[in-house]
Amino acid sequence: MSRMPVVFVGHGSPMNAIEDNDYSRTWRSIADSIPKPEAIISISAHWFTKGTKIMNEEEPKTIYDMYGFPSKLYEIVYNSPGSPRIAKTAKNLISRETEYDNSWGIDHGTWSVLVHMYPDRDIPVFQISVDADAPPETHYKIGKELGALRENGILLFATGNIVHNLRLVDWHKGSKGFDWAYEFDDYINENIIDKNHNNILKYNEIGDVAKLAVPTPDHFYPLLYTLGASDEEDRVRVFNKSCELGSLTMTGYLWE
């Protein structure tokens, strides 16, 4: 069984699910370049909860946690099977208290990317939530604990955006970013390449740039799970390094 890589994807707009663009083409090429997973555990920015929750349904539902988009988007059904068995293994690996919770489903943070990476929908997928109240170190530690699953052919897949400030979106910017957005994205990039994870965990200490880039941590924290699951031997591949609408970066990372 192949040792799986770990991936963080900047997912951006749900519209990427139905568009053929540089982002979606890159996601497809990544899936083509790595071993086919036995299962996928997704940590999505959009399942932001009190405590850590784990789905363990046989058939998780597709959910549409976004409003006002074209009807074509709401017709997507990402009906991969779940995996109660691997969910149980994951639960046992996590040292903090967790609970099963099937009130959510496969959300657009997950399916807008997987619809391109794995369009056949034949790989079991389930989500683990992001605990809104936990500090960065906790998310990183959960990632480290889940990293053992890489040896079992499990793809740890996290989806969010490193810079995500919807209040400051500027439609006139198109595919350009504000200076502070590039500055924060580059800061994270340098520390990922140099494997200085501690600097990333203490991102708040760099001041105003961090407050602008990460006004709320829901889209940033998924990255910490993948950092935790990566190790010293991994080679880092950076993809989709770009900024949209001023205040949203699409940068993604693959550790392999």
Secondary structure, DSSP 8 states (H G I E B T S, - for coil): -----EEEEE---GGGGT--SHHHHHHHHHHHHS---SEEEEEETT-EESSEEE---SS--B-----S--HHHHT--------HHHHHHHHHH--S-EEE--SS-B-HHHHHHHHHH-TT--S-EEEB-EETTS-HHHHHHHHHHHGGGGGGTEEEEEEE-SSB-GGG--GGGTT-B-HHHHHHHHHHHHHHHTT-HHHHHTGGGGTHHHHHH-SSGGGTHHHHHHHHH--TT--EEEE---EETBTEE--EEEE-
